[in-house]
Amino acid sequence: MGKIHQLPVELSNQIAAGEVIERPSSVVKELLENSIDAQADQIIITVEDAGLKLIEINDNGTGIASDDVENAFQPHSTSKISDNHDLFNISTLGFRGEALASIASVSKVEMITSDDGLSAVKANFEGNELLSRETSARPQGTTVKVRDLFFNTPARLKYVKSLQTELNKIVDIVDRIAIGHPELSIRLINNGKDLIWTSGNSNLPQTISGIYGRTIASSLLKFENSDDDYQISGYFSKPEVTRSNRSYISIILNGRYIKNYALNNAIIKGYGSKLMIGRFPIAIIKIDLAPSLVDINVHPTKQEVRLTNEGHIAEMIRAGIENALGKENLIPDALTNLNRTNLNTNKPIFKQHSEQISFDEISAIEQISEPEIKDIPMETPSSEYSFDNGASEKSIFENPDKLKEWDERLQNEDEVNTSEISTFPELRYVGQAHGTYLIADTEKSIYFVDQHAAQERVNYEFYREEIAKVDHSQQPLLVPIVLDYQNTESILIKERMDLLNSLGLYLEEFGQNSFVVNSHPTWFVKGQEESTIREMIDYVLNDKNITLADYLEKNAIMMSCKRAIKANQHLDEKQARYLLEKLSKAKNPYNCPHGRPVLVEFSDKDLEKMFKRIQDSHDTRESE
């Protein structure tokens, strides 16, 4: 007798539910999207015990016709697509016809719906079985109540986290949908307390303020970028306001929250070296395009999509953020950042009406030690132009000819940069504190400049220009270098040989898992040939998309840090003024290549507050 048989409907629905309904927040997402597709503009979400006991969604949408109620709970039943043309031109949020059937297969569902506001149908389902149907009453729209989630699949409950974690997941998905639809009034209630309540007045900044709080919302920068096919806009934080993970980045595609690594990475690249390593911005990016340019039907949760010209969209996002940042004065306010570092790490990042959900509030500027940079000597003409007083390197101030040469080599760059950084203040040198910080002022503020970070930035822009001039000229080796790798690594190297060739590295097979190198690019450091070759191969093994520019960028950062003045090293007035002058002409004078701030500002108002020259509003005494 044959062993192959068709699965029962109940079991196949539960398997489908495992793909669509992972946790209570999945139910909220699917039902919320259904309400939006039903053209509702007022939606109330009520949950109890983080949704495990009850999830109820009320909307004022178009409702469901009486004859369609049972059909709506059948697998792959939908009113949103009919043929292949519809499948590739999807403008709705839900369309697969899996949501209601999957939810009903693992819970007890009650639906009350009316499509005319005169009469309604009330139906109860349990495990996809229709238990009852009767006439009811409600205004036009739909109410769906989901009780006892996973009651018939207890194994699934083992993967449910704490109530607080599950509630946070619900809040997160509602937040992102609310950002994508500021025209909707969305209210979230947990155990009788309001958590979220958006106005629905189409004011996106106001919606963002309700989610992230006024302080963060008011500090966000706006950008727009568009062409004939794509309309891209958004808000993003300044480099001083960051988080420890990417979860504060929201990408909204045609009103749908999506996850996309390439677009997330484009946002990070838009900041260049302005972000500290391991820090990520707050960003809300909205993308509008024709439905035919995106394939939504690649994942059951519909959060992962396939985009036409994804690389072009990523470049538009990167360029938009980069251009917007280029117009801003990015000098952090000292007192603001001091206050941030004193914040309770459990303070919520958004305001709520009655109840607060704990999220990490991470300070924008951390006090971190200097990164450990591997000492890789580079034999370049600029190795002499350093503040370091070590025996192997001369100070640029000890050699006027070298100083003049450096000025001439940077002249073209300086002329371009002057117009780009008009927001950077004209700093007047005042003095040096603790051999580490330069003190400068303007008419309205006083500044503390981290001398190591400042020269790191100046050095980096110099080295980046110089290293970019290298070509693929080869230096023959008197003694070839033989490299041995494991089987899996050897296979990858052979697959990516063309990429290595584009980096100027030519390997020849020398046995099954060995390679021989007979020459190397002329820019290699003498004595570091083999280690540089191995490092390049490691980069290629770990990142198949790495380019020569990426590799040289890493070297420019290492060189700039190695040859920058260190802390506790005193500068005379001439050296300090020269450093400030070079900093003012940098393309990005605000951050070192690792993203740390170069300088902070104390405004006149900050100083007046510190010395109580500005009194509290309840104090009637006049300041002196």
C-alpha positions in Angstrom: 0.0 0.0 0.0 1.3 3.4 -0.9 2.7 5.7 1.8 1.9 9.1 0.2 -1.4 10.7 1.3 -2.9 14.2 1.3 -2.8 16.1 4.6 -6.1 16.9 6.4 -7.2 20.5 5.9 -6.9 21.2 9.6 -3.2 20.1 9.6 -2.3 21.9 6.4 -3.9 25.1 7.8 -1.8 24.8 11.0 1.3 24.3 8.9 0.5 27.5 6.9 -0.2 29.3 10.2 3.3 28.4 11.3 4.6 30.5 8.4 2.3 33.4 8.7 1.4 33.5 12.5 4.6 33.3 14.5 3.4 35.3 17.5 0.6 37.6 18.7 2.2 40.5 16.8 1.7 38.5 13.6 -2.0 38.4 14.2 -2.1 42.2 14.8 -0.2 42.9 11.6 -2.4 40.7 9.4 -5.7 42.0 10.8 -4.4 45.6 10.8 -3.4 45.3 7.2 -6.9 43.9 6.3 -8.5 46.9 8.0 -6.3 49.3 6.0 -7.2 47.5 2.7 -10.9 47.8 3.7 -10.3 51.6 3.5 -10.8 52.2 7.2 -9.5 55.5 8.6 -10.2 54.7 12.3 -8.8 51.5 13.8 -8.8 50.4 17.4 -6.6 47.5 18.5 -7.3 46.0 22.0 -5.1 43.3 23.5 -5.1 41.5 26.8 -2.0 39.7 28.1 0.0 40.9 25.2 -2.4 39.3 22.8 -2.3 35.7 24.1 -5.7 36.1 25.8 -7.4 38.5 23.4 -6.7 40.5 20.2 -9.6 42.6 19.1 -9.5 45.0 16.1 -12.4 47.3 15.3 -12.5 49.3 12.1 -14.9 51.5 10.1 -13.9 50.1 6.8 -16.1 48.7 4.0 -17.0 45.5 5.8 -17.6 42.1 4.4 -20.7 41.0 2.5 -22.9 38.5 4.3 -22.3 35.8 1.7 -18.5 36.2 1.9 -18.0 35.7 5.6 -17.4 31.9 5.5 -15.4 32.2 2.3 -13.1 34.7 3.9 -11.9 31.9 6.3 -11.2 29.4 3.6 -7.5 28.8 2.6 -6.2 31.1 -0.2 -9.5 33.0 -0.4 -9.1 36.7 -1.3 -10.9 39.5 -3.1 -7.7 41.3 -4.1 -6.2 39.2 -6.9 -7.8 37.2 -9.7 -5.1 36.4 -12.3 -1.4 36.7 -13.1 -1.7 40.4 -14.0 -3.1 41.2 -10.5 -0.4 39.2 -8.9 2.3 41.4 -10.3 0.4 44.7 -9.8 -0.5 44.4 -6.1 -1.5 47.7 -4.5 -3.0 46.2 -1.3 -1.2 45.2 1.9 -2.8 41.7 2.2 -3.6 39.5 -0.8 -2.5 35.9 -0.2 -5.7 34.8 1.4 -3.9 33.0 4.2 -4.3 35.4 7.2 -7.9 34.6 8.4 -7.6 30.9 7.7 -4.2 30.7 9.4 -5.4 32.7 12.5 -8.6 30.6 12.8 -6.6 27.4 12.7 -4.7 28.2 15.9 -7.3 30.3 17.9 -10.9 31.0 18.6 -12.2 33.8 16.3 -15.3 35.9 16.4 -16.1 38.2 13.5 -18.9 40.8 13.4 -19.1 42.6 10.1 -21.4 44.9 8.2 -21.0 46.3 4.6 -24.0 48.6 4.8 -24.4 49.7 8.4 -27.9 48.4 8.5 -27.4 44.7 9.4 -24.4 42.6 10.4 -23.3 39.0 10.5 -21.7 37.5 13.6 -19.7 34.3 13.1 -17.6 32.2 15.4 -14.8 29.9 14.3 -12.6 27.5 16.3 -9.7 25.6 14.5 -11.2 26.7 11.2 -14.6 25.1 12.0 -17.6 27.3 11.8 -19.3 27.0 15.2 -22.2 29.5 14.8 -23.5 32.2 12.6 -26.2 34.7 13.4 -27.6 38.2 12.6 -26.2 41.0 14.6 -25.8 44.8 14.5 -22.9 47.2 14.2 -22.0 50.3 12.1 -20.4 49.7 8.8 -17.0 48.0 9.3 -15.6 44.9 10.9 -14.7 43.6 14.4 -12.4 40.6 14.7 -11.8 39.1 18.1 -9.0 36.5 18.4 -9.0 34.5 21.7 -6.7 31.9 23.2 -4.0 32.1 20.6 -2.3 28.7 20.0 -4.8 26.9 22.3 -4.6 23.8 20.1 -0.9 23.9 19.3 0.7 24.0 22.8 4.1 23.3 21.3 4.0 26.8 19.7 3.5 28.4 23.1 7.0 27.2 24.1 8.4 29.8 21.6 6.4 32.7 22.9 8.5 35.1 25.0 7.6 37.0 28.1 4.4 39.1 28.0 6.5 42.3 28.0 8.5 41.1 25.0 5.4 40.1 23.1 3.8 43.4 23.9 6.9 45.2 22.7 6.6 43.3 19.4 3.0 44.4 19.0 3.9 48.0 19.7 6.8 47.9 17.2 4.6 46.6 14.3 1.8 49.1 15.1 4.4 51.9 15.2 5.8 51.0 11.8 2.3 50.7 10.2 1.3 54.0 11.7 4.4 55.7 10.3 3.5 54.2 6.9 -0.1 55.5 7.2 -0.2 58.9 9.0 -3.6 59.5 7.4 -5.1 56.8 9.7 -6.1 57.1 13.3 -4.7 54.0 15.0 -5.3 53.3 18.7 -3.6 50.5 20.6 -5.0 49.5 24.1 -3.4 46.9 26.3 -5.2 45.7 29.4 -7.4 48.8 29.4 -4.6 51.4 29.0 -3.8 53.4 25.9 -0.3 52.8 24.4 -0.5 54.4 21.0 -3.1 56.8 19.6 -2.3 58.6 16.3 -4.3 61.6 15.1 -4.8 60.4 11.5 -4.4 64.0 10.2 -1.7 62.9 7.5 1.0 64.8 9.4 3.9 62.4 9.3 6.2 64.5 11.6 3.4 64.6 14.2 3.0 60.8 13.9 6.8 60.4 14.4 6.7 62.6 17.4 4.0 60.5 19.0 6.2 57.4 18.5 9.7 58.6 19.2 9.0 61.6 21.4 9.2 65.3 20.6 12.9 65.7 21.4 14.0 63.1 18.8 11.4 64.0 16.2 12.3 67.7 16.3 16.0 66.8 15.7 15.4 64.6 12.7 16.6 65.8 9.3 14.4 65.5 6.1 15.4 64.5 2.6 13.8 63.9 -0.7 15.0 62.3 -3.9 13.1 61.2 -6.9 13.1 60.3 -10.6 10.6 59.2 -13.2 10.0 55.8 -11.5 10.7 56.3 -7.8 9.7 58.9 -5.1 11.8 58.6 -2.0 11.6 60.8 1.1 12.2 60.4 4.8 13.5 61.6 8.1 16.7 60.6 9.7 18.7 61.4 12.9 21.9 63.4 13.1 25.0 61.4 13.7 25.0 62.3 17.3 21.7 60.5 17.9 22.2 56.7 17.3 21.2 53.3 18.6 23.1 50.1 19.1 21.1 48.2 16.5 19.2 48.6 13.2 15.8 48.2 14.7 15.1 51.9 14.7 15.3 52.0 10.9 11.9 51.8 9.1 11.5 51.4 5.4 8.0 51.9 4.1 7.3 50.7 0.5 4.0 51.8 -0.9 2.6 52.0 2.7 4.1 48.5 3.6 6.8 48.1 6.2 9.6 45.9 4.6 12.9 44.5 5.6 15.7 44.9 3.1 19.4 44.6 3.9 20.6 46.5 0.8 18.4 49.6 1.6 19.3 49.5 5.2 23.0 49.4 4.2 22.4 52.4 1.9 21.1 54.4 4.8 24.3 53.6 6.8 26.5 54.5 3.7 24.7 57.8 3.4 26.3 58.8 6.7 29.8 57.9 5.4 32.3 58.1 8.3 30.0 60.3 10.4 28.6 57.3 12.4 30.6 55.7 15.2 31.5 52.0 14.6 28.7 49.8 15.9 26.1 52.6 16.0 23.0 53.0 13.8 20.7 55.9 13.1 17.0 56.5 13.6 15.5 56.6 10.1 12.1 56.5 8.4 12.4 56.1 4.7 9.3 56.1 2.4 9.5 54.7 -1.1 6.6 55.1 -3.6 6.7 53.3 -6.9 4.5 51.5 -9.4 3.3 48.1 -8.1 4.7 46.5 -11.2 8.2 47.4 -10.1 8.1 45.3 -6.9 7.3 41.6 -6.2 5.6 41.3 -2.9 4.9 37.6 -3.3 8.2 36.2 -2.1 7.6 35.6 1.6 4.5 34.5 3.6 4.8 37.6 6.0 5.2 39.9 2.9 7.9 41.8 4.7 10.6 40.7 2.4 10.1 41.8 -1.2 12.0 41.8 -4.5 12.6 45.2 -6.1 13.3 46.1 -9.7 16.5 48.2 -9.8 17.2 47.7 -6.1 20.7 49.1 -6.5 19.4 52.3 -8.1 17.0 52.8 -5.2 19.8 52.2 -2.7 21.9 54.8 -4.4 19.1 57.3 -4.4 18.7 56.8 -0.6 22.5 57.1 0.0 22.9 60.2 -2.1 19.8 61.8 -0.5 21.0 61.4 3.0 24.6 62.4 2.1 23.4 65.6 0.5 21.1 66.5 3.4 23.9 65.9 5.9 26.2 68.1 3.8 24.0 71.1 4.4 23.9 70.7 8.2 26.1 72.0 11.0 26.9 68.7 12.8 28.8 70.0 15.8 27.2 68.4 18.9 25.9 70.6 21.6 28.0 69.7 24.7 25.3 70.1 27.4 22.8 68.2 25.3 25.1 65.2 25.0 26.1 65.4 28.7 22.5 65.1 29.5 22.0 62.2 27.2 24.8 60.3 28.9 23.0 60.6 32.2 19.7 59.2 30.9 18.3 56.0 32.5 19.0 53.2 30.0 15.5 51.9 30.5 13.8 55.2 29.6 11.3 54.8 26.8 12.1 56.5 23.5 8.5 57.4 22.8 5.7 59.0 24.8 2.5 57.1 25.5 -0.8 58.2 26.9 -1.0 56.0 30.0 1.5 53.2 29.9 5.1 53.1 28.9 7.0 50.2 27.3 10.6 49.9 28.2 13.1 50.3 25.3 16.8 51.0 25.5 17.6 54.7 25.4 21.3 54.7 24.4 23.3 57.9 24.6 24.2 59.6 21.4 27.9 60.1 22.2 29.8 57.4 24.1 33.1 57.9 25.9 35.2 55.2 24.3 38.8 54.4 24.2 40.9 54.7 21.1 40.4 51.8 18.8 43.2 49.3 18.6 44.6 49.7 15.1 47.2 47.2 13.8 50.5 48.9 13.1 51.0 48.6 9.4 53.8 51.0 8.2 53.1 52.6 4.9 55.9 53.9 2.8 54.3 57.0 1.4 55.7 60.6 1.0 53.2 61.7 3.6 54.6 59.5 6.4 56.8 62.5 7.3 53.9 64.9 7.8 52.9 64.0 11.3 52.5 65.6 14.7 54.0 62.5 16.2 57.4 63.3 17.7 58.6 59.7 17.5 62.1 58.9 16.2 60.9 57.5 12.9 58.7 60.4 12.0 59.3 64.1 11.8 56.9 66.8 12.8 55.7 68.8 9.8 56.6 72.0 11.7 60.3 71.0 11.7 60.4 71.0 7.9 59.0 74.2 6.3 59.5 72.7 2.8 57.4 69.7 3.7 54.7 71.9 5.2 54.6 74.0 2.0 54.4 70.8 -0.1 51.5 69.4 1.9 49.7 72.8 1.5 50.2 72.7 -2.2 49.0 69.1 -2.6 45.8 69.9 -0.7 45.2 73.2 -2.4 42.6 71.9 -4.9 40.8 70.0 -2.3 40.7 73.0 0.0 39.2 75.3 -2.7 36.4 72.8 -3.2 35.7 72.2 0.4 35.4 75.8 1.4 32.0 76.1 -0.3 30.8 72.8 1.1 31.3 73.5 4.7 30.0 77.0 5.0 28.3 76.0 8.2 31.6 75.3 10.0 32.6 78.1 12.3 35.7 80.2 12.0 37.5 79.0 15.1 39.9 81.2 17.1 42.5 79.3 19.0 42.4 80.0 22.8 44.5 77.3 24.4 45.0 73.6 25.1 43.6 71.5 28.0 45.3 68.5 29.5 47.4 68.0 26.4 44.4 66.5 24.7 41.8 69.1 23.8 42.2 72.4 21.9 40.0 75.3 23.1 38.7 77.7 20.5 35.9 80.2 20.3 33.7 82.3 18.1 31.5 85.3 18.8 28.7 83.1 20.2 30.2 79.8 21.3 33.2 78.1 22.8 34.5 74.8 21.4 36.5 71.9 22.7 38.4 70.0 19.9 39.7 66.5 20.3 43.2 67.0 18.8 43.6 63.3 18.0 40.3 63.0 16.2 40.9 66.3 14.4 44.2 65.2 12.9 42.8 61.8 12.2 40.1 63.5 10.0 42.7 65.7 8.3 45.1 62.8 7.7 42.3 60.5 6.5 41.2 63.0 3.7 44.8 63.4 2.7 45.6 59.6 2.5 42.3 58.9 0.8 43.2 61.2 -2.0 46.8 59.9 -2.3 45.9 56.1 -2.1 43.1 56.6 -4.7 45.9 57.5 -7.2 47.3 53.9 -7.2 47.1 51.8 -10.4 47.5 48.2 -11.2 51.2 48.4 -12.0 52.9 45.2 -10.9 56.2 44.6 -9.0 57.7 41.2 -9.8 58.8 39.0 -6.9 62.3 37.5 -6.8 60.9 34.7 -4.7 57.3 33.7 -5.4 54.9 33.5 -2.5 53.1 30.2 -2.0 49.7 30.2 -0.2 47.9 27.1 1.2 44.2 27.0 2.0 41.6 24.6 3.1 39.3 22.8 0.6 36.3 25.1 1.1 38.5 28.3 1.0 40.3 27.1 -2.1 37.0 26.6 -3.9 35.9 30.1 -3.0 39.2 31.6 -4.1 38.9 29.9 -7.5 35.3 31.1 -7.9 36.3 34.7 -7.1 39.6 34.8 -9.0 38.2 37.5 -11.3 37.5 39.7 -8.3 41.0 39.2 -7.0 42.3 40.2 -10.4 40.3 43.4 -10.3 42.1 44.2 -7.1 45.4 43.8 -8.8 46.2 40.4 -7.2 47.0 37.6 -9.7 47.0 34.0 -8.3 48.0 30.9 -10.2 46.9 27.4 -9.1 49.8 25.5 -7.6 48.4 22.1 -6.7 44.9 21.2 -5.4 44.7 23.8 -2.6 47.7 26.0 -3.1 48.3 29.1 -5.1 51.4 31.0 -6.1 51.9 34.7 -6.5 54.7 36.0 -8.8 54.0 39.7 -8.6 52.0 42.3 -6.6 50.7 45.8 -7.0 53.4 48.5 -6.6 51.6 50.2 -3.8 52.2 47.3 -1.4 54.4 48.1 1.6 57.9 46.7 1.4 58.2 43.8 3.9 54.4 43.5 4.2 53.7 41.8 0.8 52.6 38.3 2.1 50.5 39.7 5.0 48.8 42.2 2.6 48.0 39.5 0.1 46.5 37.2 2.8 44.5 40.1 4.1 43.1 40.9 0.7 42.2 37.3 0.1 40.5 37.2 3.6 38.5 40.3 2.7 37.4 38.6 -0.6 36.4 35.4 1.2 34.3 37.3 3.7 32.8 39.8 1.3 32.4 38.8 -2.4 31.4 42.4 -3.2 34.5 44.1 -1.9 36.3 46.5 -4.3 39.7 47.9 -4.4 38.3 51.2 -3.2 36.8 49.5 -0.1 40.1 47.9 0.7 42.1 51.1 0.2 39.6 52.9 2.3 40.3 50.6 5.3 44.0 51.3 4.8 43.5 55.0 4.7 41.6 54.9 8.0 44.4 52.8 9.7 47.1 55.1 8.4 45.3 58.3 9.5 44.9 56.9 13.1 48.5 55.6 13.3 50.0 59.0 12.3 47.7 61.3 14.2 48.8 63.2 17.3 47.9 61.3 20.5 46.3 62.4 23.7 48.6 64.0 26.4 50.8 65.5 23.7 51.2 69.3 24.0 51.1 71.5 20.9 52.5 75.0 20.7 50.3 77.8 19.4 51.5 77.5 15.8 50.8 73.8 15.7 47.4 74.2 17.2 46.4 77.0 14.8 47.6 75.0 11.8 45.5 72.0 12.9 42.4 74.1 13.3 42.9 75.6 9.9 43.3 72.2 8.2 40.2 71.0 10.0 38.1 73.9 8.8 39.0 72.9 5.2 38.1 69.2 5.6 35.1 67.8 3.7 33.7 66.5 6.9 35.3 68.3 9.9 32.7 67.0 12.4 33.8 63.3 12.8 36.9 61.2 12.7 37.0 58.3 10.3 35.6 56.0 13.1 32.6 58.3 13.6 33.7 59.9 16.9 32.9 63.7 17.2 35.9 66.0 16.5 34.5 68.9 18.5 31.7 69.9 20.8 30.1 73.3 21.3 29.1 75.3 24.4 26.9 78.1 23.2 26.5 81.4 25.1 23.1 80.2 26.3 24.7 77.0 27.6 27.3 79.0 29.6 24.6 81.3 30.9 22.6 78.3 32.1 25.7 76.8 33.8 26.4 80.0 35.7 22.7 80.6 36.4 22.6 83.8 34.4 19.4 82.3 32.9 17.0 81.6 35.7 14.3 79.0 35.9 10.9 80.2 34.9 9.6 80.0 38.5 12.4 82.2 39.8 11.4 85.9 39.7 14.9 87.2 40.4 16.6 88.9 37.5 20.0 87.7 36.3 22.9 89.9 36.7 
